[in-house]
Amino acid sequence: MKRERIRQARLDDARAQVAETEAKLATVDAAIVKFENERWELQKQLQAYSEELRSIEAEFASPAKEMPVVPVESRMLSWIRRHDAVAGVFCNVMLRINREGAQRFVDNMWSLWQAAEALHPLNGSEDIDPSTTSMTSLYHLTHNVQLVTAQKKPLTAAKSPYGHVSQRWLLSFEAMARQLKDEHATMFEEHGVQASAFKKLVGVLCQGLDKPSLRAVQPSRQKPPLFGLSKDSSTVPDELDEYRGAWAVLPLVWLPLALYVRSTTHLYEMLDRLHHMQLLSLESASGPNAEDELRNVLDRDQRRYSYLVFAITAALQTIVLAKHELGRKFPFPLLASSPPDPAKSQVNGYPMSWDDSWFSAMPIFRGIWVGAEVDEERAVCAYSFQSFSRKIEGAAQVLSFYASVEGSPVARLAAKHKHVLILVARQLYASSDCYALPVQLVDGPRAEKSELEVLLPPFVRYEFDDEMSLTSADFDSEGPLRQAQTKLRMLREKWDGFVLPPLLMSMLRRDAASVNDEFPEIREIRPFVSLRFVTRISLAEPMRRLFSGPATRLYDFGSSQ
């Protein structure tokens, strides 16, 4: 009896020590996250203040001289040099991850999933399937990965405004993979043109993924599925079983793109980090520690988003190279259609249909909330992935959403300056130098109100037709003023009869009454619109090389040695 009491006392004591240590570890982890965030904010402040100091010191160094006006051409060249330099560093970071090998990439993707869930714990009100969490996969028991201790409370809206409007259940890689697999299965059940095109595309994508380095992590009895996904979500459909490498298409192509396209915390957190690449100076991008500095931007806390950025870039590269191989047979209408609803609760509002329009120039629209003046360098040189819509309504939907997220930097910018920059471009999708891809297929089932998203890789550059630029100042309540009428005629002549859609004309006139109720923030704010017409979209040279041929496939791990 005495021995039992001693054993029980030892057990209770051990449990108490574990609980106490876990509590201390959670406190330390929370402090680390806090200090890392504070350190990042201070770094941004330091860089901004340092640039201001250098500017003022330069003025004092030559007080008697009048500051020369820098020609636009000179400024443009400096922007392009910095853009190319940072793009080069970005590509080197992507190639470094390639050299790290497939297993390390897979491990870090699971770690990102686990860390994201740990920093955004459930509050009890969400309807989350417990079998879809990262920890349920038990991946950490068989792989050398470091766990992030779960926070006791979710991040506040002030620290994570988009986390409170995104779909929490899609933080899970497993939940997203199941959704995608169900959509594909429903597609095959319908035996339609969409299923046929999907199968042909997967067959070509497999050729780019069936590499020795990836076969080393292929699921088997001894090896779990990629990223700790379940066997059910990773099983290849019978319709695709004939293709070697088909097992890799869902986790390596469709899953990363879906994590970007759908409303997930991953999307907003990753975009925030990508936008901060714009803060890197030319000197930093040319320095010996440039890759580490950029990696620190992407991996600024325990969520190492450099690996998801790599996966999305590699997925886009895989599809672009498949487009080069298929030529006019590439199924653009498939990517621009919505998948059928596995629950059969809504009709497919955007079914696939073949037509020849994809072989002629088609308009795309992008809207951005900006400050009082358009930052010309940021307008020309983009650093993050670029999302457009195939209709202005899709762009308006995005603008309205970002203005609605209370406490977010974009919402504050929209409320303060009430200024929107809208880019209109035309893309000949079948062209070899077009890197824009429709991604509606991975946005999930839609009966209506699809964003009709088109995605471009990071580090694109825009060339504008300055002759045709318009603003709300060129319009009154009745319509375009004389100068604007001249420009709109010029637009029709240059762009084969293209005319501005009615919603865009209403926005230019700041006519809230004519704006659809679907866009309440635009109706309320009535933003001043600056409209630019894009004559050419190109990639910064390092990115162009990465996307132009199969010599360096990011998913062919070790190929960049």
N, C-alpha and C positions, 0 to 999 in steps of 0.2 A: 504494500500500500504506500509506504514511504517512497519507494523507488518510483512509483507511478506519479506521485506528486512532484518529485524532483524532475522527472521527464517532462511533465506538463509545464512546470515552471520554466524549464529551459526552452520549451517550444514557444511559450508565451513571450519570453524575453527575446528570442530570435525574431519572432514576428514583429515585436515592437521596434527592434533595431532596424529591420528592413523598412517598416513603415516610416520611421523617423528619417532614415537615410533617403528614401524616395521623396519625402516631403522636402528635405533640404535640397536634393538634386533639382526638383521642380522649381524651387525658388531661385536657384542659381541659373537654371536654363532661362527662366523668365527675365532675370537680370541681364543675361547675355544678350537676349533678343532686344531688350530695351536699349542697352548700351550700343549694340551694333546699329540700331536704327538712328540713335542720337549721333553716333560717329559719322554715319552716312550723311545726315543732314548738315553736320558741321563741315564735312568735306565739301559739300555743295556750296555752303556759305563762304568757306575759305577761298574756293576757286573764284567765285563771283567777286568777292572783295579784292582778291589779288589782281584780277584783271582790271578792276576799277582803279586800284592803286597804280598799276603799271601805266595805265592811260594818263592818270594825273601827273605821275612822275615825268612822263614823256613831254607833257605840256610845259612843266617847270624847267625841263632841260633846255628848251629853246623858247623862252618867253617873248623874245622880240619877233619871232617868226609867226606869220599867220599860218594856221593849219591848212595844208593844201586839201582841195576837194579831190577825193579818190574817185577816178572814173569807174563807172559801173562795170566795165570790162575787167579792170584790175581787181575789183572786189569779187567778181564772179570767178576769176582764176584762183583767188585765194580760197574761196568756198570749195571749189572743185578739188584743189590740192588737199584740203583737210578732209573732205568727203572720201576721196580715194585712199588717203592714209588710214582713216579709221576703218574703212571697208577692208583694207588689207589686214589690219589687226584682227578684225572680226573673222575673216576667212582663216587666218592662222589659228585662232582659237577653235574654230570648227575642225580644222585639220588636226589640231592637237588632240581633241576628243576622239577623232578617228584613229589616231595613233595609240591612244590609251587602250583600245581594243573593245570588242563587242561585250565581253563579260562586265567590264567596269561600267560601260554605258548602261547596260541592263540593270546592274545593281544601283546605280545612281538615279535611274528613273524610278525604281521602287522607293528609294530613300526620299525622293522629292514628293512622291505620293503620300508617304507616311508622315513626312514633316508638315505638309500642307494640312493634313487632317489633324495632326497634333496641335497646330497653331490655330485651328478653327474647330474646336470641339463642339459637339452637339449640345444644344441647350434644352433638349427634351421636347421641343415642339415640332421638330422635323419628322417627316415620314421617311426614314432611311432604313433600307434593308441591311441588317447587321452582317449579312454574309458578303457584303460588297466592300467592307473596309480593308485597308491594307494589312492590318494586324491579323485579320482572319485568314489571310493567305499563308501565314506561318513562314513567309519567305525569309524572315530574319533568323530563323532557327537553323537554316542550312547555308546561309551566305554571310560573308564578312561585311556586314553593314552596321552602321551606328544609328541607334534609335534616338529620336527626339522625344523628350518627355512631354506628354500631353498637358496643355494648359488647362487650368480649372475653369476658366471663363473664356468665351470667344473674344477675339479682338474687337475693340469698340468701333462704332461707326466712324469716329474721328480718325482712327488709325487705319481702318479698312472699309472705306465707304462702299466700295463695289462688292465687298464680301456680303453686305447686307441686302444686295439686290440680285446677286447671282444665284444660280440654282445649286444649293449646297450638295445635293445628292450626286451632281456631276463632278464634284471634286474627286470622286472615286474613279480610278482608271477602270476598275472592274465593272462598275455600273455603266460607264460609257461604252465599254467593249460589248457588254450584253445587249445594250440598246442597238448598237451598230449591227451586231450579228442577227438580231431579230428583224431589223429592217431589211438586211440582205436576204434572209430566209423568206420573208414575205414577198420580196421582189421575185425570187425564183418560183414561188408558188403561183404567181400570176402568169408565168410563161410568156411574158410580153417582150416588146422590143427593148425595154429597159434591162431586163435580165440578160438578154442576148448580148447587148453592148457591154454590160458590166462584166460578163464572163470573158469577153475578148480583151477588155482592158486589163483585167487581172492577169490574164495569160501573158501579156507583154510586161507588166510590172514585175512579174515573177522572174523574168529573165535578168532584170537588174538586181534582184535581191538574192538569187540563188548563187551565193558566193561561199567559198570555204570558211571565211571568218564568221559568217552568220550561221552556217550549218553547225558550227561548233557550239552554238547556244540553242539549237533547235530542240524543242520539247521532245522528251522521250520518257521511258519509264524511270530513268535515272535523273532526268533533268526536268525541272518544272517549266511551265510556260513562261514566256517573257514577262518581265515586270511583276511577277507574282499573280498574273491573271489565272482564273480557274480553268480547268480542263474543258468545261462546257463552253465557255466563251472563246476558247482558243481552238476548238475542234474545227477543222476545215469542212465546209459544206460538201456534200457529195458532188455537187455540180462543178466544184473547183478541184476535186481530188486528183485530177489528171495532171495538174501543173506542179512541177517541182518548185518549191519556194512559196507555194500558195499560203502556207502556214504563217509567213512573215508579213503578208500584205495588210491584214487588219491591224496588228499591233504597231507596225512601222510606218504605214501610210495613212490609213483612215483614222486611226485613233489619235495621233498627234494633231492632224488637221481638225478633227472634231473638237478637241480640247481648246483649239484656238477659235473656231467659228462659233461654237455655242456659248451661251452666257455662263461661263465658269469663272471662279476666282482666279484660276490659272491664267486666263486670258488677260484680265485687268492687271494682275500683279506683274506678269511678264511684260506687258506693254509699258508699264511705268518704268521698268528697268531699261528696256530698249530705248525709250525716249531719252534717258539720261546719258546715253552714248553721245548725244549731241554736245554734252559738256566737255568732252575730251578735246583738248587743244591740239593743234598741229604738232607742237613740241612734245606733248605727252604721247601722241600716236606714233611719233618717230623715235621715241626713246627706247632704251634697252628693256624697260619693264612694262612696255605697252600692253602685252598680252595679259600679264598679271593684273594690271589696272582694269582692263576691260572685263576680265573674269570676275574681279571683285564687284564690278557694277552689276553683273548678272547674278552673282551668287552672294549678295550682300547680307544674307542671313542664313539660317539653316536650310532654307529652300534653295537648292542649287538649280536655278532655272536655266543655266547655260545648257543643261542636257535636254530640256524640252525645246529650247530655241534650236539646238542642233537637230532634234528629231523633226521639227516642223520644216526647217530648211532642207533637210535630207529628203523629206517626203515630197516637197515641192520639186526638188531637183530630180527625184525619181520619176515624177509625172512629166516634167518638162522633157526629159530625155526620152521617155516613151512617146511623147508627142513628136519629137524629131524622127523617131523610128517609124511611126505609123503614117506620118504625113497627113494627107487629106482624109484618111480613114480614121483619124483620131476622133473619139466620141465626145466632142464638146457638148452636144445636147444632153448627154448622160450627166455630166458634171453640173449642168445648169438646170437639172430637174430635181424634184423632191422625191425622197423614197416613200413608198406606201406606208401607211400606219399599221404597225403590227397588231394594235388593239382594235383595228377596224372601226374606230370611233369617229373618224372624219374622212372625207373624200380627199383624194390627192388633187390639190388645186394647181399643181405644177407638174403634170405628167411629162414624160419624155416624148418628143416628136422630132424626127429628122427633117431638116430643111437646109437650104443652101445659104442662109443668111450668115452663117459662121465663116463664110469665105469672102465676105465683104466687110468693110469697116463698120463697127458698131459702137455707139456712144456708151460711155461709162461716167458715173458721177461720184464725187467725193466731197463731203462737207466737213469743215473744221471750225470750231470756235476759236477765235483769235483775239488778240488785244486790240487796242485802239488803232494801231497801224499794223499792216501785214509785215511780218518778219520775212524779208525777201530771201535770206539764206535758207531758212527752214522751208519756205515755199518751194524753192528750187531743189534742195538737197534733202531727201528723206533718209532717215536712219533706221526706222523700224519697218516691220511688215506694213504694207499699204493695202487697205480695204476700200474698194469702190463698190458701187451698185450699178446694175444694168438699167435702172430707172431712177429718176430723181426722187421718187417716193421712198425708195430704200435709203437713200442718203438722208432724207428728211427724218426718217424713222430713227436713224442713228443719232442725228443731231438732237432730236427731241429727247431721246433716252439719256444722253450724257448731260443735258441741261437739267434733267429731273433728279439726278443722284445727289441728294442733299449732303452738303459738307464736302463734296469732291472738288478738287482744284478746277476741273472743267466747268462745273456748275457755277462756281464763284466767278470764273472768267466770263461766262455767258451773261450772268446777272449784272456784272460790272460794266462790261464794254458793249454788249449787245451787237456783236460783230461776227459775221460768218464769212469764211473764205470757201468758195465752191470752185472745184476744179472740174472741168468737162474735157474729156479726152475721147479719142476714137481708137479702137484697137482692132487690128486685123489678126484675129486669134491664130489663124493657120500659119501666119508668117513665122519664119525661123527666129526673128529677133523680137518676137512678142513673148513676154514672160508672164503675162496675166492669165490666170486660170479661174474659171467659174468654180465655186466650192459649195454650191447650194446643196449638192448631194449629201454632204456631211452635216448639214444644218438640221436634219431631222424632218419628220413629216409636217407638212403645212397645207392647210386648206386655203389660207389667204395670208396677206401681210408678210410675205417673205421679203427679206432684205435683198434678195437676188445678188448675193455677194460675189465679188471678183477679187482675187487675192494676188498680190505681187510680192516678190521677195524683198528683204531689206536692201537698203542702199540703192534705190532708184533715183534718177534725176529727171526733172521735168524741164522741157523747153516750152516757153509760152509764146503765143502770138500777141505781142503787146499792142498791136494795132486794133485788136478786137476786144481788149479788156473792157469790162463794164462794171459799174457799181450802181447802187440804189440812187446815187445822185444824178444818174442819167435818166431817171424815170420820175414821173409824177403819178398822181392817182389815176390818170387817164391812160397811161402807158408810156412807151419810150419817147424821149425828147428827140429833137431832130438829129443830133449827133449819134444817139443810140440807134435810131432808125437806119442811119447810114451803115453803122457797124453790123447790124443784124442782116442787112442786105448782103454785105460783104461775107458774112458767115454762111449764108445760104449758097453763095457762089463758090466759096472755097471748100465747103463741106457737103457738096452734092445735094443741096436742097434741105439740109438740116435746119430745123427751127427749134427754138427753145420750148420745152414742154410747159403747159399752162401753170403747173405748180411753181416752177422756177420763175416764171414771169410774175406771178402773184407775190413771191418772196422778194423779188427785185423792187416791186412797187411798195413793199411793206404793207400789203393789203391783207390784214389779218382775217377779214371776213371771208376772203376767198380761199383761205388755207383750211384744209380738211380738219375735222375734229380729231383725227388720228394723231395729230401733231400739236397737242395743247401747248407745249412749251414754246414752239415757234409762233403760235397764235398770240400768246401772252407777251413774249419778249419783243416780237416784231423786229428781228435783227436787221441791221444794215448789212447788205450783201456786197461783197467784192467777188466778181466772177472772172476767172481766168480760163482761157482756152489752151489746152495742151497740144502742141504740134508733134511732140516726140517724147516717149518715155524710154530711157536707156538705163542700164545698170552701170554702177561704178566698175571700173576695169577689173579689179580683183574678183568681184561677184560675177561679172560677165564670163570670165575664164572658168569659174567654178560651175556655171550652168551651161556652158557651151558644148561640152563633150563628155564622154564617159571615162576620160583618163583618170579623173579623181572623183569617183563616186563616194560620197560620204559614208554610205552604208556598206561599202567594201572596206571593212576595218583593216587598218594596217597598210592600205594602198598608198598612203601619202608619205611613207617612210623615205 
